[in-house]
Amino acid sequence: MYRTGLEWILGFRLRGHELLIDPCVPETWTHFEIVFRFRSARYEINVENPRGVSRGVSRADIDGLILPQRPVRVPLVDDGATHKLSVILG
């Protein structure tokens, strides 16, 4: 059940060394946060929903670098560092 919620509602799907991001959440959710570990790395993920939509990523960045592709694909690294991923729905 946990995996179903994480993958199909929150939209975080692990595919090898990438994390695909495609949330489908209730329009009333204004934001949510997830902490995800990939081997020795930690990913602090913050999702904002300022327009009250149920899906659609308008912007995503990791450690300040914009991720241009849609659907969003986050390259995961095993570097022991903490990475900050910001996702804006809209």
N, CA, C and O atoms as a MOPAC input file, in Angstrom:
PM7 MOZYME 1SCF
protein

 N      0.82300 1    -1.19500 1     0.00000 1
 C      0.00000 1     0.00000 1     0.00000 1
 C      0.87100 1     1.26600 1     0.00000 1
 O      0.56900 1     2.24000 1    -0.68800 1
 N      1.96600 1     1.23100 1     0.79100 1
 C      2.86700 1     2.37100 1     0.86900 1
 C      3.44100 1     2.69800 1    -0.50300 1
 O      3.47300 1     3.85600 1    -0.91800 1
 N      3.89300 1     1.66000 1    -1.19700 1
 C      4.49300 1     1.86700 1    -2.51600 1
 C      3.46100 1     2.40800 1    -3.50400 1
 O      3.78700 1     3.26800 1    -4.32200 1
 N      2.23900 1     1.92500 1    -3.44300 1
 C      1.17500 1     2.41600 1    -4.32200 1
 C      0.94300 1     3.90200 1    -4.10000 1
 O      0.84200 1     4.66500 1    -5.06000 1
 N      0.85900 1     4.31300 1    -2.85500 1
 C      0.66900 1     5.73200 1    -2.54900 1
 C      1.82500 1     6.58300 1    -3.01400 1
 O      1.62800 1     7.65200 1    -3.59200 1
 N      3.03300 1     6.11200 1    -2.76200 1
 C      4.22900 1     6.85700 1    -3.14600 1
 C      4.34300 1     6.99100 1    -4.66400 1
 O      4.66800 1     8.06400 1    -5.17300 1
 N      4.07700 1     5.90200 1    -5.38200 1
 C      4.25700 1     5.92000 1    -6.83100 1
 C      3.08400 1     6.53800 1    -7.57800 1
 O      3.30400 1     7.32300 1    -8.50100 1
 N      1.86000 1     6.21800 1    -7.22000 1
 C      0.72500 1     6.62200 1    -8.05400 1
 C     -0.01800 1     7.84200 1    -7.54600 1
 O     -0.68500 1     8.50700 1    -8.33900 1
 N      0.06200 1     8.16700 1    -6.27900 1
 C     -0.57600 1     9.38900 1    -5.78700 1
 C      0.45700 1    10.50900 1    -5.70700 1
 O      0.28100 1    11.57100 1    -6.30400 1
 N      1.52400 1    10.26500 1    -4.97000 1
 C      2.55400 1    11.29700 1    -4.85900 1
 C      3.40200 1    11.38600 1    -6.11700 1
 O      4.08900 1    12.38400 1    -6.33100 1
 N      3.36200 1    10.35500 1    -6.95100 1
 C      4.00100 1    10.41000 1    -8.27000 1
 C      5.50600 1    10.27700 1    -8.28000 1
 O      6.16400 1    10.84900 1    -9.14900 1
 N      6.06800 1     9.54200 1    -7.34500 1
 C      7.50900 1     9.34300 1    -7.29200 1
 C      7.81400 1     7.89400 1    -7.63000 1
 O      7.51900 1     6.98800 1    -6.85000 1
 N      8.41000 1     7.68100 1    -8.80600 1
 C      8.68100 1     6.33000 1    -9.29100 1
 C     10.18000 1     6.14900 1    -9.51600 1
 O     10.78800 1     6.86700 1   -10.31100 1
 N     10.76300 1     5.19700 1    -8.82000 1
 C     12.17900 1     4.89600 1    -8.96200 1
 C     12.36000 1     4.00900 1   -10.18400 1
 O     11.74800 1     2.94600 1   -10.28900 1
 N     13.20100 1     4.45300 1   -11.10200 1
 C     13.51000 1     3.71200 1   -12.32400 1
 C     15.02600 1     3.68300 1   -12.48600 1
 O     15.62300 1     4.58800 1   -13.07000 1
 N     15.63500 1     2.62100 1   -11.95600 1
 C     17.08800 1     2.51600 1   -12.01600 1
 C     17.75200 1     3.61500 1   -11.20600 1
 O     17.55600 1     3.69700 1    -9.99300 1
 N     18.54100 1     4.46500 1   -11.86700 1
 C     19.23300 1     5.57500 1   -11.21900 1
 C     18.52900 1     6.89900 1   -11.47700 1
 O     19.15800 1     7.95700 1   -11.45400 1
 N     17.20100 1     6.84100 1   -11.72800 1
 C     16.40400 1     8.05100 1   -11.93900 1
 C     15.14100 1     7.98300 1   -11.09400 1
 O     14.62100 1     6.90800 1   -10.79500 1
 N     14.67000 1     9.15800 1   -10.72300 1
 C     13.40600 1     9.29200 1   -10.03400 1
 C     12.48100 1    10.07700 1   -10.95300 1
 O     12.73700 1    11.24600 1   -11.24200 1
 N     11.41300 1     9.44300 1   -11.41100 1
 C     10.42600 1    10.12800 1   -12.25100 1
 C      9.39900 1    10.77700 1   -11.33300 1
 O      8.95300 1    10.17400 1   -10.35700 1
 N      9.02900 1    12.02000 1   -11.65800 1
 C      8.11300 1    12.76900 1   -10.80800 1
 C      6.90100 1    13.19800 1   -11.61200 1
 O      7.02000 1    13.94100 1   -12.58600 1
 N      5.71900 1    12.71900 1   -11.19400 1
 C      4.46200 1    13.04500 1   -11.87000 1
 C      3.30800 1    12.91900 1   -10.86700 1
 O      2.51000 1    11.98600 1   -10.95400 1
 N      3.21900 1    13.86600 1    -9.90600 1
 C      2.18600 1    13.76300 1    -8.87300 1
 C      0.76100 1    13.88700 1    -9.43300 1
 O      0.51700 1    14.58400 1   -10.41700 1
 N     -0.16100 1    13.19200 1    -8.77500 1
 C     -1.58900 1    13.30300 1    -9.04900 1
 C     -2.26100 1    13.36900 1    -7.68100 1
 O     -2.63000 1    12.34500 1    -7.10600 1
 N     -2.41400 1    14.58300 1    -7.17200 1
 C     -2.87200 1    14.79700 1    -5.80500 1
 C     -4.20200 1    15.55400 1    -5.79600 1
 O     -4.57200 1    16.16300 1    -6.80000 1
 N     -4.92200 1    15.52000 1    -4.67400 1
 C     -6.14000 1    16.32900 1    -4.57000 1
 C     -5.82500 1    17.81600 1    -4.74700 1
 O     -4.78600 1    18.29200 1    -4.28900 1
 N     -6.70800 1    18.53500 1    -5.40000 1
 C     -6.50400 1    19.96700 1    -5.66600 1
 C     -6.37100 1    20.77900 1    -4.38400 1
 O     -5.79500 1    21.86700 1    -4.40400 1
 N     -6.88800 1    20.27600 1    -3.27800 1
 C     -6.83300 1    21.00200 1    -2.00600 1
 C     -5.48200 1    20.91000 1    -1.30900 1
 O     -5.22900 1    21.63200 1    -0.34400 1
 N     -4.60800 1    20.01800 1    -1.79600 1
 C     -3.27900 1    19.91200 1    -1.19600 1
 C     -2.44000 1    21.10900 1    -1.64100 1
 O     -2.22500 1    21.30500 1    -2.83700 1
 N     -1.97500 1    21.89600 1    -0.70300 1
 C     -1.16400 1    23.06500 1    -1.02900 1
 C      0.32400 1    22.71800 1    -1.14000 1
 O      1.06800 1    23.37500 1    -1.86800 1
 N      0.74700 1    21.69200 1    -0.42100 1
 C      2.14000 1    21.24200 1    -0.49400 1
 C      2.29300 1    19.90900 1     0.22100 1
 O      1.42600 1    19.49700 1     0.99100 1
 N      3.40900 1    19.24300 1    -0.04700 1
 C      3.80000 1    18.08000 1     0.73400 1
 C      5.30300 1    17.90500 1     0.60500 1
 O      5.92800 1    18.42900 1    -0.31700 1
 N      5.86900 1    17.16600 1     1.53900 1
 C      7.31200 1    16.94300 1     1.57900 1
 C      7.60300 1    15.45500 1     1.72800 1
 O      6.84300 1    14.71200 1     2.34800 1
 N      8.70500 1    15.04900 1     1.15300 1
 C      9.16500 1    13.66100 1     1.24100 1
 C     10.67200 1    13.68200 1     1.46400 1
 O     11.37600 1    14.51700 1     0.89600 1
 N     11.15500 1    12.78300 1     2.27400 1
 C     12.59300 1    12.54900 1     2.39000 1
 C     12.83700 1    11.16300 1     1.80900 1
 O     12.21400 1    10.18400 1     2.22000 1
 N     13.74600 1    11.09500 1     0.85600 1
 C     14.01400 1     9.86300 1     0.11900 1
 C     15.50400 1     9.56900 1     0.17500 1
 O     16.32700 1    10.46400 1    -0.01800 1
 N     15.84900 1     8.32700 1     0.43600 1
 C     17.25200 1     7.92900 1     0.44200 1
 C     17.54100 1     7.06500 1    -0.77600 1
 O     16.79800 1     6.13800 1    -1.09800 1
 N     18.64500 1     7.39700 1    -1.44400 1
 C     19.15100 1     6.57300 1    -2.53000 1
 C     20.56800 1     6.21000 1    -2.15800 1
 O     21.48700 1     7.02000 1    -2.28000 1
 N     20.73300 1     4.98500 1    -1.70500 1
 C     22.01600 1     4.51000 1    -1.20400 1
 C     22.53600 1     5.45600 1    -0.13100 1
 O     21.88800 1     5.58500 1     0.90800 1
 N     23.66800 1     6.12100 1    -0.32400 1
 C     24.20600 1     6.99200 1     0.73100 1
 C     23.70500 1     8.43100 1     0.63400 1
 O     23.99800 1     9.24000 1     1.51500 1
 N     22.96100 1     8.76500 1    -0.41100 1
 C     22.47600 1    10.14000 1    -0.60200 1
 C     21.08900 1    10.31800 1     0.01200 1
 O     20.31900 1     9.36600 1     0.13600 1
 N     20.79600 1    11.54000 1     0.38500 1
 C     19.48900 1    11.90900 1     0.94900 1
 C     18.88100 1    12.97600 1     0.04400 1
 O     19.55100 1    13.94000 1    -0.32800 1
 N     17.61900 1    12.79900 1    -0.30500 1
 C     16.90100 1    13.74700 1    -1.15100 1
 C     15.73300 1    14.31900 1    -0.35700 1
 O     14.81800 1    13.59600 1     0.03500 1
 N     15.78100 1    15.62800 1    -0.12600 1
 C     14.68800 1    16.32600 1     0.56300 1
 C     13.82900 1    16.95900 1    -0.51500 1
 O     14.25800 1    17.88900 1    -1.19700 1
 N     12.61700 1    16.45200 1    -0.66400 1
 C     11.73600 1    16.83600 1    -1.76700 1
 C     10.58800 1    17.67000 1    -1.23100 1
 O      9.87600 1    17.25400 1    -0.31600 1
 N     10.41300 1    18.85000 1    -1.80700 1
 C      9.34300 1    19.76500 1    -1.42800 1
 C      8.47000 1    20.02200 1    -2.65800 1
 O      8.96100 1    20.49000 1    -3.68600 1
 N      7.18800 1    19.71900 1    -2.55000 1
 C      6.25400 1    19.92100 1    -3.65700 1
 C      5.25400 1    20.99200 1    -3.25400 1
 O      4.56900 1    20.85600 1    -2.24000 1
 N      5.16800 1    22.05900 1    -4.04700 1
 C      4.23100 1    23.15800 1    -3.81600 1
 C      3.13400 1    23.12400 1    -4.87200 1
 O      3.38300 1    22.78700 1    -6.02900 1
 N      1.91800 1    23.47700 1    -4.46200 1
 C      0.77800 1    23.48900 1    -5.37000 1
 C      0.04700 1    24.83000 1    -5.25000 1
 O     -1.07600 1    24.87100 1    -4.74600 1
 N      0.66500 1    25.93100 1    -5.70300 1
 C      0.08600 1    27.25800 1    -5.50200 1
 C     -1.20500 1    27.51000 1    -6.28700 1
 O     -1.99500 1    28.37200 1    -5.90500 1
 N     -1.42600 1    26.78100 1    -7.36300 1
 C     -2.62000 1    27.00100 1    -8.19700 1
 C     -3.75200 1    26.02300 1    -7.90700 1
 O     -4.80800 1    26.09700 1    -8.53400 1
 N     -3.54600 1    25.12000 1    -6.97700 1
 C     -4.58000 1    24.17200 1    -6.60700 1
 C     -4.95900 1    23.21700 1    -7.72800 1
 O     -6.14000 1    22.98800 1    -7.98500 1
 N     -3.94400 1    22.65700 1    -8.40000 1
 C     -4.18900 1    21.70800 1    -9.48100 1
 C     -3.99300 1    20.28600 1    -8.94900 1
 O     -3.42300 1    20.09100 1    -7.87600 1
 N     -4.46500 1    19.30600 1    -9.70100 1
 C     -4.27000 1    17.93300 1    -9.26500 1
 C     -3.02800 1    17.30800 1    -9.89100 1
 O     -2.44700 1    16.38100 1    -9.32600 1
 N     -2.61900 1    17.81000 1   -11.05300 1
 C     -1.40200 1    17.27200 1   -11.67000 1
 C     -0.78500 1    18.27100 1   -12.62900 1
 O     -1.38400 1    19.29000 1   -12.97400 1
 N      0.44400 1    17.94600 1   -13.05400 1
 C      1.17800 1    18.80600 1   -13.98300 1
 C      2.27000 1    19.58300 1   -13.28700 1
 O      1.99300 1    20.44400 1   -12.45200 1
 N      3.50900 1    19.28400 1   -13.62500 1
 C      4.65900 1    19.98600 1   -13.04300 1
 C      5.00000 1    21.17600 1   -13.92900 1
 O      5.23400 1    21.01300 1   -15.12700 1
 N      5.03100 1    22.36900 1   -13.34800 1
 C      5.38800 1    23.55300 1   -14.11900 1
 C      6.87000 1    23.89900 1   -13.96100 1
 O      7.45800 1    24.54500 1   -14.82800 1
 N      7.47000 1    23.46300 1   -12.84400 1
 C      8.89100 1    23.75800 1   -12.61400 1
 C      9.45500 1    22.74600 1   -11.63000 1
 O      8.78200 1    22.32800 1   -10.68700 1
 N     10.69500 1    22.36200 1   -11.86700 1
 C     11.39700 1    21.48800 1   -10.93000 1
 C     12.87500 1    21.83800 1   -10.95600 1
 O     13.44500 1    22.09900 1   -12.01500 1
 N     13.48300 1    21.84000 1    -9.78800 1
 C     14.93200 1    22.04600 1    -9.73600 1
 C     15.52700 1    21.20200 1    -8.62700 1
 O     14.87300 1    20.90300 1    -7.62800 1
 N     16.77200 1    20.82600 1    -8.82200 1
 C     17.51200 1    20.08500 1    -7.80700 1
 C     18.78600 1    20.85100 1    -7.49500 1
 O     19.58700 1    21.14600 1    -8.38200 1
 N     18.95500 1    21.16200 1    -6.24000 1
 C     20.11700 1    21.93000 1    -5.77300 1
 C     20.26200 1    23.22300 1    -6.57800 1
 O     21.37700 1    23.65800 1    -6.86500 1
 N     19.13100 1    23.83300 1    -6.93900 1
 C     19.13800 1    25.10600 1    -7.65800 1
 C     19.26200 1    25.00000 1    -9.16700 1
 O     19.18900 1    26.01900 1    -9.85500 1
 N     19.44600 1    23.80800 1    -9.70300 1
 C     19.56400 1    23.62800 1   -11.15300 1
 C     18.23000 1    23.15400 1   -11.72600 1
 O     17.68600 1    22.14100 1   -11.28700 1
 N     17.71000 1    23.88600 1   -12.70300 1
 C     16.40400 1    23.57000 1   -13.28300 1
 C     16.46300 1    22.25200 1   -14.05300 1
 O     17.40000 1    21.99100 1   -14.80700 1
 N     15.44000 1    21.43600 1   -13.84100 1
 C     15.27800 1    20.18300 1   -14.58000 1
 C     14.28500 1    20.45100 1   -15.71000 1
 O     13.09000 1    20.59200 1   -15.44900 1
 N     14.74800 1    20.52500 1   -16.95500 1
 C     13.89100 1    20.98300 1   -18.05500 1
 C     12.93400 1    19.94100 1   -18.63200 1
 O     11.90200 1    20.31500 1   -19.18800 1
 N     13.23500 1    18.67500 1   -18.52300 1
 C     12.44500 1    17.67800 1   -19.22900 1
 C     11.12000 1    17.37900 1   -18.52600 1
 O     11.00900 1    17.48300 1   -17.30400 1
 N     10.12900 1    17.00900 1   -19.32100 1
 C      8.82500 1    16.57400 1   -18.81500 1
 C      8.50700 1    15.23600 1   -19.45600 1
 O      8.57500 1    15.15400 1   -20.68200 1
 N      8.17200 1    14.20000 1   -18.74100 1
 C      8.05900 1    14.22200 1   -17.28400 1
 C      9.42300 1    14.44400 1   -16.63600 1
 O     10.46700 1    14.15500 1   -17.22000 1
 N      9.38200 1    14.95900 1   -15.42600 1
 C     10.60800 1    15.28600 1   -14.71100 1
 C     11.34300 1    14.00400 1   -14.35800 1
 O     10.76500 1    13.06800 1   -13.80400 1
 N     12.62400 1    13.98100 1   -14.68800 1
 C     13.50600 1    12.86100 1   -14.36100 1
 C     14.68000 1    13.40400 1   -13.55200 1
 O     15.43700 1    14.25500 1   -14.01800 1
 N     14.81100 1    12.90100 1   -12.35300 1
 C     15.88600 1    13.34000 1   -11.46500 1
 C     16.98500 1    12.28300 1   -11.47300 1
 O     16.75100 1    11.14800 1   -11.05900 1
 N     18.17900 1    12.64100 1   -11.93800 1
 C     19.28100 1    11.68900 1   -11.87600 1
 C     19.71900 1    11.50100 1   -10.42100 1
 O     20.01200 1    12.47600 1    -9.72800 1
 N     19.76100 1    10.26600 1    -9.96700 1
 C     20.13200 1     9.97200 1    -8.58700 1
 C     21.60300 1     9.60100 1    -8.51400 1
 O     22.11700 1     8.87100 1    -9.36100 1
 N     22.27300 1    10.11400 1    -7.49000 1
 C     23.69100 1     9.83100 1    -7.30700 1
 C     23.93900 1     9.26900 1    -5.90700 1
 O     23.24000 1     9.61500 1    -4.95500 1
 N     24.91800 1     8.42000 1    -5.79800 1
 C     25.31300 1     7.80100 1    -4.53700 1
 C     26.54300 1     8.54100 1    -4.02800 1
 O     27.65800 1     8.02300 1    -4.09300 1
 N     26.33300 1     9.76800 1    -3.51300 1
 C     27.47300 1    10.61400 1    -3.14800 1
 C     27.52800 1    10.98600 1    -1.67200 1
 O     28.40400 1    11.74800 1    -1.26400 1
 N     26.61300 1    10.46700 1    -0.86900 1
 C     26.61700 1    10.76000 1     0.55800 1
 C     26.12700 1    12.15300 1     0.92000 1
 O     26.13200 1    12.52100 1     2.09500 1
 N     25.70800 1    12.92700 1    -0.05800 1
 C     25.28100 1    14.31400 1     0.17200 1
 C     23.76100 1    14.39100 1     0.36900 1
 O     23.03100 1    13.43800 1     0.09900 1
 N     23.31700 1    15.54800 1     0.84300 1
 C     21.88900 1    15.84900 1     0.93000 1
 C     21.55000 1    16.76400 1    -0.23100 1
 O     22.19000 1    17.79800 1    -0.42100 1
 N     20.54500 1    16.38700 1    -1.00800 1
 C     20.11200 1    17.15300 1    -2.17600 1
 C     18.70900 1    17.68900 1    -1.92500 1
 O     17.87400 1    17.02000 1    -1.31700 1
 N     18.46600 1    18.90100 1    -2.40200 1
 C     17.15300 1    19.53000 1    -2.25000 1
 C     16.46900 1    19.60200 1    -3.60800 1
 O     16.97300 1    20.20800 1    -4.55300 1
 N     15.30600 1    18.96400 1    -3.67200 1
 C     14.51200 1    18.95400 1    -4.89900 1
 C     13.24700 1    19.75700 1    -4.64600 1
 O     12.50800 1    19.49400 1    -3.69700 1
 N     13.01000 1    20.73400 1    -5.50300 1
 C     11.81900 1    21.58100 1    -5.40800 1
 C     10.95700 1    21.35700 1    -6.64100 1
 O     11.44500 1    21.41400 1    -7.77000 1
 N      9.67100 1    21.10200 1    -6.41800 1
 C      8.73400 1    20.85900 1    -7.50900 1
 C      7.54300 1    21.79600 1    -7.33000 1
 O      6.96600 1    21.88400 1    -6.24600 1
 N      7.17900 1    22.50200 1    -8.41900 1
 C      5.99900 1    23.38200 1    -8.40300 1
 C      4.98300 1    22.79700 1    -9.36900 1
 O      5.28200 1    22.57700 1   -10.54200 1
 N      3.78300 1    22.54800 1    -8.86900 1
 C      2.70800 1    22.07600 1    -9.73600 1
 C      2.00700 1    23.26700 1   -10.35800 1
 O      1.99300 1    24.36000 1    -9.79300 1
 N      1.42800 1    23.04600 1   -11.52400 1
 C      0.68300 1    24.15100 1   -12.14200 1
 C      0.56900 1    24.04300 1   -13.61900 1
 O     -0.03200 1    24.90700 1   -14.25600 1

